[in-house]
Amino acid sequence: MNIERRLARKQYNIIKNMSGLRKPKLEDIFERRLYIVPSDIVVENFQRSPVVVFNPGALHMKDRILIFPRLIFDYYKYVSSIGIFEVEISEILKGALNKPIHTTIILWPQLLWEFLGCEDPRIYSFKNRMFILYTGKGYCYEEGQLRRKDFLGLAELNESKRIIRKGFFKIINRTEEFIPESNKDSAIIGIHGEEATLLTRPEIERQRICWRGVADISKLTIEENTLEPVFPLEKWEIKVGWSTDVVRLSKNEYLVGWHAVLKEDLSYRNGIALVDDQGELLAISDYLLAPRGLQEEYGDRPLVIFGDGLIKHKESLFWIGGVSDYCIGVFTARLDSVLERLRWLKG
């Protein structure tokens, strides 16, 4: 029995035993603050204008937020890069940004495994380092054949926000290694030495659910025996995944956004989960954020609000996400209002 088959057994058990945890209920409690559209963006180090700007990572910096947008400059191959710009929180709360927004591309396709794009960043800051987990859309060789896959990439940045290394994760044990057809939608909970606790989503036998595990960020490996499913999709959903980075609430409580794709209309809906420092599920909501109206429902991929940045500022939670593969939306809710809607499993 290989790695994928053993992980499939774990997956089967959680789908069987934990389904029914959530309900098909939407209570959209997030306030729409503002949208950032492609025409708002000026790219400083690339002589073109983006046709879409969406699915941004975010990092809280006192009274500012660093935003890491996914940028696309043509529709021929839909190849993405990742940029960076900053905004003042006071501007967001007023609902108006100083424009144009000057952006620099920091991550773009350079290697075979990211040949078709660098997508959907999640940001983690640690000491004087910054890590970006992202999707490398590309290829690898398996048994001499070129295979298309979505890779879980990691880029490490120095203090000047320049990439000093990047690569992708493999799942390993003592004798095997396994690269899923898709491994993405991941976030770092914490780093101890070179060991990182992850929320992750490997595709196992064509199923996509939420997992946790432990990675070596130096070797870019995830030990098979550390991977455990966290919660499954429900019968009305096609897939679920983690949407955002994590927000620490206490010594051993972390908020994280998740998304699900509905069977009935292929829309993305979003909720909040609370996990501990090992990624075990403590509490979870039903859907709390979903696209509504022309601005959010219509784009290159309709009916989507997707990740990737979650920020706690005072008593508010900021969700900074992509809107229908076209623009960025900034959504806020009172923290206590979010916490009221969590269904507790432990604690």
N, C-alpha and C positions, 0 to 999 in steps of 0.2 A: 504494500500500500504506500503510495507516494504522499508528498506533503499536501497537495490539493485535496486528495481523497480524505485524509485525516481531518483537515480543516472543514471539509464538507459535512463530516459527521457532527462536529460541534455546531455548525450552522443549522443543520437539520433539527437538532435537539432544541435550539433556542426558538426557532420558528414554530416548532410543535408546542413548546411549553410556555412561551412568553407572548404569543399572539393574543390580541385583545387588551394589551396594555394601554393603547390609545384609542380615541374615538374619532370618527370622521366629522369633527366639529370645528368650525372656524369662529374665532372671536378675535377680530383684527383690532388690536389695542394700540398699534403703533401710529404715531402722528407723522404725516408727511412734512418734512422740513424743507427739502430742496432737491433739485435734480441738477446734475452736471452732464451736459450734452457735448457731443464731439466738437461743435463749433466754439465751445468755451475753452478748448485746449490748444495751447501752442507748444509744440515739441521743440526743445532747444537744440538737441544734438542729432536731429534727423530731418531732412529737408522735405518732409511731406506732412500732410494733415490727416489725422485718423478719421476713418469713416464710422467707427464705433469706439466707445470707451465704456467698459463695464467690468463686473466681477472683481472689485478691488479688495486687496488686503488693507489692513489699517493698523497703526501703532499709536498708542496714546503717549503724548509727550507734554505733560502738565497742561498748559492752556492751548496746546496745538494738537493736531492729528496729522501724522504722516499717512498719506494715502498712496497705495501702490496699484494703479489701474492696469487692467488688461487692455491693450491697444491693438487694433487691427487697421491696416492701411489699404487693403483691397479685399475683394470678395472672390478672387480667382482661386486661391487656395485656402483662404480664411486663416492665415498664419498669424499667430499672436506674439506680442512682446509684452514686457512688464515695465512700467515706468514708475516715477515717484514725484509727488508734489506735497505741499503742506497747506493746511488751512487752519485758521483760528477758530476755536470752539465758539467764541462770541459771534463770529460771522454766521456759523451754522444756526445758532439760536435765533439770530435775526432773520434767517431765511434768505440771505443774500451774500454772495462771495464777491471779492474783488476779481474782476476779469480783465483780460484773459488770464487763464491759469497756466503758469509756466511749468512744463513737465520735462523730465529727462528720462530717456530709456536707459534702464540699468541691466536688463536681462532680455536676451533675444536668442533665437535658435543658432547654435554653433556646432552641435554634435548630432550624431545619427539618431540618438534616442529622443531628441527634441526637434527633429528636422521640420516637423509640421507645426511647431508652435510651443510657446511657454505660456501656460494658462493658470488662472485662478490661484493667486498667491495667498498664503497665510503666513503671518510674520511672528517671529519670536525673538525677543531681545534678551541677551544673556551676557552679563559683564560688559566687555568692550566688543562683543560680537553680535551680529544680527543674522538670523537664519530665515530663509524663505523656503517653505515647503510649497511646491507647485506641481502642476501636471506637465510632464514632458510628453508631447504628442509626437510619436516618431516610430522608429524601427529598431529591431535588433536581429541578430542572426541566431537561429536555433536549428541545430542539425544541418547546418549549411544553407538553410532557407531564410530569406528575409521576411520577418514577421512584423506586422503592424500592431503596436500596443500603446497603451497609455501608462506612462511610468510615473512613479512617485519620486519626483526630483527634489534635491536639496541644494540650495545655493548659500554659501557663507560669505558675508560681507564684512569688510573692515570698517574702521571708524569713519573713513571717508565715503562709505557706502559704495565701495567698489567690490565687485565679485572677486574673491581670492581662490575659490574652488567651487565646483559643482559636480554632481553625479546623481545616480538614482539608486534606490533601495532594492535589495533582493531579500527574499525570505529564505532562511537557511536552517539546516540542522548539521550534525557532524558529518554527514555523508552526501547531502543533497543541497541543491539550490533551486528556487522556484521564482519565476517572474510572472505574476498574473497577467491575464489579458488586459486588465485595467486595475491600477492601484492609485487612488487619488483621494481628494476630499479629506485631508489629514491635518492634524494640529498637534503641536507639542504642548504637553501639560507642564513638564518640568525637565531640567537637565541636571544630572549629577555626574561630574567628571565628563566622560564621553558617552554616558548612557542617558537616553532620552525616553521618557514615557510618552507614548503616542495615542491619539485617537486616529484611527485609519479606516480605510474601506477597500480592502482587496476584493476583486471579483472572484468568487469561488463557485465553480460549476454554474456560471451564468447568473448567479444571484448576487445582488448588491445590498448589503446590510451594514450596520455600524459595528466596528470592532475596536479593540484596544490592544496594545502590545508594547514591547520594549525594544528600542533600536540602539545600535551602536552608530553614533553619528560620525565617528572617525572612519570606520570600515564600511558604512552605509549598508548595514545588514539588520534584519529583524529576525530574532530567534523564533522558530516555529512554535516552540512550547510556551512562549509568552503571549501568543495571539489568542484572544478570547472574544467571542461575540458579545456585544453590549445590549443591543435591542434589534428586533427584526422589523421587516416591513409588515404592513397589515394587508388584509385580503383585498382591500379597495385600492392598493398602491402597486405600482410597478417596481419601485426601488426607493430606498432611503439612503441618506448619507449625511456626514457632518458638513456643516456649511461654513463655520467661522473658526477663528482662533478662540482660545479660552480666556475667560475673565475670572480672576481669583476673587472670591468673596470672603473667604476665611482661610485659616491654616490648611483645611482639608476639604474645601468646597470650591468648585469651579463651574461657572456657567458656560455653555457652549450652544451655538445655534445648530439646528439640523433642518434638513429639507426632505420632502417626499414628492414623488411624481404620481399624480392620481390617474387611475385607469380611465375614468369617465371623460376627461377632457385634456389629459396630458399636461395639466397645469402643475406648476411648482408651488407648494405651500410649505410654510416654515414654522418651526416651534423651537422651544428652549428646553435644554436638559441640564441637570445638575449632576456632576460626577465628582468622585474623590480624586486624590492625587495619583491613584493607580488606574483611573479611567472607569472604575465601577460605577454603575448607574445608581444614583440616590433618589432622583425625582425627575419627572418629565411632564411637559404640557401637551395639550392638543395643539392645533394650528393657531398661531397668534399673528401671522403676517402672510398676506397673499396679494397678488396683483389685482388692482381694481382701476377701472376707467381707462380711457384711451392712452394716456401717457405711460401707463404701466403694462397694459395688456398687449400693445402692438409694437412689434419689432421684428428683427430677423428670426428670432425664436419666440413666438408669442407666449403670453401667460406665464412669465417668469419673474420672480425676485429670487436672487441667488447670492448668498454669502457676500463677502468673505470676512469682513471686519466687524468685530463686536467690541465696543468700548463702554466702560463704566465711567461716568463723569458725575461726581457728587451723587445725587439720588436718581440719576437718569441712566438709561441704557441706550446707547446709540448702535443701530444696525446699519452698516454701510454696505450696500449691496448693488449688484448688477440688475438692471431692469430690461427684460426681454431682449438681451444681447444687443442693446443699443446705447444705453446711458447708465449713469450712476445715480442711485437714490439714497438719500440720508433719511432714516426713520428713527424716531425716538419714542420711548415709553418710560413711564415711571418704574423704577426698579421694584418697588413694593407691589405694583400692579402685576408685574411679571411673576414675582414670587408667589403671589396669591393663587396663581393659576397652575402651579406645579402640583403634580400628583406624586406623593412620596412613596418610595419603596422601602427605604431603610432610614435609620436615624431616629 
